């Protein structure tokens, strides 16, 4: 019972941290474009930068995301070891494709984000819609996959 609760809490924490990381990463992206083009970065990016400089917040969010990922992996692994054995007729969750999408989209989004940042603000502005779409799709796939995992843990 404790392993199930710990796994569900860790999954909820990972969902929250991943969404917050996506917001911070996209705010940092918008803020860097705004610094070079002098267009401004938007309310959320300006507010986050005013509260905590984004150049310091983004690495902290990456570290928090990795730590939360490790804790979630450990909690779900503990739950998987301690749960009762499956019966022959029980099937694994049918929505495994969301986990596959999350696994494929997150490294792709990270690589695209790094590539866009390394080529300067003009290139960043040109590929901004694709970057935002890819980051949001990766976050959505991760949240849906974690929701499916949480549903499987609750059973």
C-alpha positions as CSV (number, residue, x, y, z in Angstrom):
1,X,0.0,0.0,0.0
2,X,2.8,2.4,0.9
3,X,4.7,1.6,-2.4
4,X,1.5,2.4,-4.4
5,X,1.1,5.8,-2.7
6,X,4.7,6.7,-3.1
7,X,4.6,5.8,-6.8
8,X,1.5,7.9,-7.3
9,X,3.0,10.8,-5.5
10,X,6.2,10.6,-7.5
11,X,4.3,10.4,-10.7
12,X,2.2,13.5,-9.8
13,X,5.4,15.3,-8.8
14,X,7.1,14.4,-12.1
15,X,4.1,15.6,-14.1
16,X,4.2,18.9,-12.2
17,X,7.9,19.4,-12.6
18,X,7.9,18.5,-16.3
19,X,5.2,21.1,-17.0
20,X,7.1,23.7,-15.0
21,X,10.3,22.9,-16.8
22,X,8.6,23.3,-20.2
23,X,7.2,26.7,-19.1
24,X,10.6,27.8,-17.9
25,X,12.4,26.5,-21.0
26,X,10.0,28.2,-23.4
27,X,10.2,31.4,-21.4
28,X,14.0,31.3,-21.6
29,X,13.7,30.8,-25.3
30,X,11.3,33.8,-25.7
31,X,13.4,35.9,-23.4
32,X,16.6,35.3,-25.4
33,X,14.9,36.3,-28.6
34,X,13.5,39.4,-26.9
35,X,17.0,40.4,-25.7
36,X,18.5,40.5,-29.1
37,X,15.6,41.8,-31.1
38,X,14.4,44.3,-28.4
39,X,10.8,43.2,-28.9
40,X,10.2,42.1,-25.4
41,X,9.6,38.5,-24.3
42,X,6.0,38.4,-23.1
43,X,4.5,38.6,-19.7
44,X,5.4,35.2,-18.4
45,X,9.0,35.3,-19.5
46,X,9.5,38.9,-18.1
47,X,7.8,37.9,-14.8
48,X,9.9,34.8,-14.4
49,X,13.1,36.7,-15.2
50,X,12.2,39.4,-12.7
51,X,11.6,36.8,-9.9
52,X,14.6,34.6,-10.7
53,X,16.9,35.2,-13.6
54,X,16.1,32.7,-16.3
55,X,19.8,31.9,-17.0
56,X,19.9,30.6,-13.4
57,X,16.4,29.1,-13.2
58,X,16.7,26.8,-16.3
59,X,19.7,24.8,-15.0
60,X,18.0,24.5,-11.6
61,X,14.9,23.2,-13.4
62,X,16.9,20.6,-15.4
63,X,18.5,19.4,-12.1
64,X,15.0,19.2,-10.4
65,X,13.6,17.3,-13.4
66,X,16.4,14.8,-13.3
67,X,16.1,14.3,-9.6
68,X,12.3,13.9,-9.8
69,X,12.8,11.4,-12.7
70,X,15.1,9.3,-10.6
71,X,12.8,9.4,-7.6
72,X,9.8,8.4,-9.8
73,X,11.8,5.6,-11.4
74,X,12.7,4.3,-7.9
75,X,9.2,4.6,-6.5
76,X,7.5,2.9,-9.5
77,X,10.2,0.2,-9.5
78,X,9.5,-0.5,-5.8
79,X,5.8,-0.7,-6.5
80,X,6.4,-3.1,-9.5
81,X,8.5,-5.4,-7.3
82,X,6.0,-5.5,-4.4
83,X,2.7,-5.7,-6.3
84,X,0.9,-9.0,-6.6
85,X,1.7,-11.2,-9.5
86,X,-0.4,-10.7,-12.7
87,X,-2.9,-13.3,-13.7
88,X,-2.7,-14.9,-17.1
89,X,-5.7,-12.9,-18.4
90,X,-4.5,-9.5,-17.3
91,X,-3.2,-7.3,-20.0
92,X,-0.6,-4.5,-19.7
93,X,-1.9,-0.9,-20.3
94,X,-3.1,-0.5,-23.9
95,X,-1.7,3.0,-24.1
96,X,1.9,2.1,-24.2
97,X,2.3,4.2,-27.4
98,X,2.2,7.3,-25.3
99,X,5.2,6.2,-23.4
100,X,7.0,5.5,-26.7
101,X,6.0,8.9,-27.9
102,X,7.3,10.5,-24.8
103,X,10.6,8.6,-25.0
104,X,11.1,9.7,-28.6
105,X,9.8,13.2,-28.4
106,X,11.8,14.4,-25.3
107,X,15.3,13.8,-26.7
108,X,14.2,15.2,-30.1
109,X,12.8,18.3,-28.4
110,X,15.9,18.8,-26.3
111,X,18.2,18.4,-29.4
112,X,16.1,20.8,-31.4
113,X,16.0,23.3,-28.5
114,X,19.8,23.2,-28.2
115,X,20.3,23.5,-31.9
116,X,18.0,26.5,-32.1
117,X,19.8,28.2,-29.1
118,X,23.2,27.7,-30.7
119,X,22.4,29.5,-33.9
120,X,21.5,32.9,-32.6
121,X,18.3,35.0,-32.1
122,X,17.5,35.4,-35.8
123,X,17.4,31.6,-36.3
124,X,15.6,31.2,-33.0
125,X,12.8,33.5,-34.2
126,X,12.5,31.7,-37.5
127,X,12.1,28.3,-35.9
128,X,10.2,29.5,-32.8
129,X,6.8,27.9,-33.8
130,X,8.4,24.5,-34.5
131,X,10.4,24.7,-31.2
132,X,7.3,25.6,-29.2
133,X,5.2,22.9,-30.8
134,X,7.9,20.3,-30.3
135,X,8.4,21.2,-26.6
136,X,4.7,21.2,-25.9
137,X,4.1,17.9,-27.7
138,X,6.9,16.3,-25.7
139,X,5.5,17.6,-22.5
140,X,1.9,16.5,-23.4
141,X,3.1,13.0,-24.4
142,X,5.0,12.7,-21.1
143,X,2.0,13.9,-19.0
144,X,-0.4,11.5,-20.9
145,X,2.1,8.6,-20.5
146,X,2.5,9.3,-16.8
147,X,-1.3,9.5,-16.4
148,X,-1.6,6.1,-18.0
149,X,1.1,4.8,-15.6
150,X,-0.7,6.3,-12.7
151,X,-3.9,4.6,-13.8
152,X,-2.0,1.3,-14.0
153,X,-0.5,1.8,-10.5
154,X,-4.0,2.5,-9.0
155,X,-5.4,-0.8,-10.2
